Amino acid sequence: MRILHEPYNPDIAKVFFRAGYIETWGRGTVNIVEYCKQAGVPEPVFESKWGGLAVIFVKKEGDRPWESSDEVTKKDVTETGEKLGEKLGEKLGEKLGENQLKIINLMKKNRFISIPEMADKIGISTTAVENNIKKLKARKVIKRIGPDKGGYWQVLLDK
């Protein structure tokens, strides 16, 4: 792992230093890696995302749940959605729409999935996904935990 000991934005770093929020720069990532080693967990993944640095902690080697959506195919969504629809329909008293079932299935397979990813996998617009999510939330079938970026989906009804 390559460690840069210079701040990305020196002016902002100086402000935080003078305000007492940081003691020095360039040691934080090194400390994070060292603490992970001491705790016996894998080193975190450092990625440049959304114009900043994302530090991603994993439970074990290869456990990267945000990437599991790549394994979900349209066929998986359709086949599982049909079975899921029957079960949820019984609990809700009326059947959910085909796209709603596909959305629920995608959320169950990857709770970190984004609306654009769902739209792409189902083959509908992001607006259509948002409208279906609104209906599912109103029926208390799903819930969003946390913010739009960094949060995850919770499916409230079991199969």
C-alpha positions, -999 to +999 in steps of 0.1 A: +000+000+000+014+034-010+010+060+017+011+097+009+023+119+038+012+151+022-024+163+026-046+164-005-055+200+003-028+216+025-049+248+032-078+228+047-053+205+066-037+236+081-071+249+093-079+216+110-044+215+125-047+250+139-082+242+152-068+212+171-088+186+151-057+169+139-022+166+154-004+159+122-012+146+087-001+115+069-003+090+099-041+084+100-042+057+073-011+040+087-027+039+122-059+025+108-040-003+091-020-010+123-051-011+145-068-036+121-037-058+122-037-057+160-074-066+161-068-095+138-091-082+110-082-076+073-067-043+063-093-019+051-097-010+014-089+026+005-107+039-025-111+073-042-149+078-043-173+107-047-145+132-048-130+120-015-114+090+002-135+060+013-122+036+039-140+003+036-137-022+064-145-059+057-153-087+081-131-112+063-111-116+032-132-114+000-163-101+019-172-071-002-211-070-001-214-038-022-200-058-051-224-087-048-249-070-071-227-078-100-236-115-095-273-109-098-287-114-133-320-104-148-329-141-148-322-144-111-345-114-104-374-127-125-373-163-112-369-154-075-394-125-079-422-148-090-418-170-059-414-140-036-445-124-050-467-153-040-454-153-004-456-115+000-489-114-017-504-137+008-490-116+037-501-082+022-535-094+010-528-083-026-501-091-050-472-067-055-463-055-090-437-074-110-412-045-107-418-042-070-410-079-065-378-075-086-368-045-064-373-064-032-353-094-046-324-071-055-325-055-021-325-090-004-294-100-025-275-067-020-288-044+007-263-017-005-277-016-041-283+018-056-314+030-075-295+033-108-282-002-104-317-015-098-330+004-128-303-011-149-308-047-137-346-045-140-346-025-173-367+004-161-360+041-154-347+054-121-379+074-117-399+041-120-377+025-094-381+055-071-419+054-075-420+017-067-398+022-037-421+049-024-451+025-027-431-003-009-422+021+019-458+032+023-468-005+026-440-010+051-424-037+030-390-020+029-371+006+049-340+027+042-314+027+070-290+056+069-284+082+042-287+079+004-250+074+001-236+050+027-270+036+039-287+003+030-321-013+024-339-034+049-367-058+036-392-060+065-412-090+053-396-125+052-402-150+025 
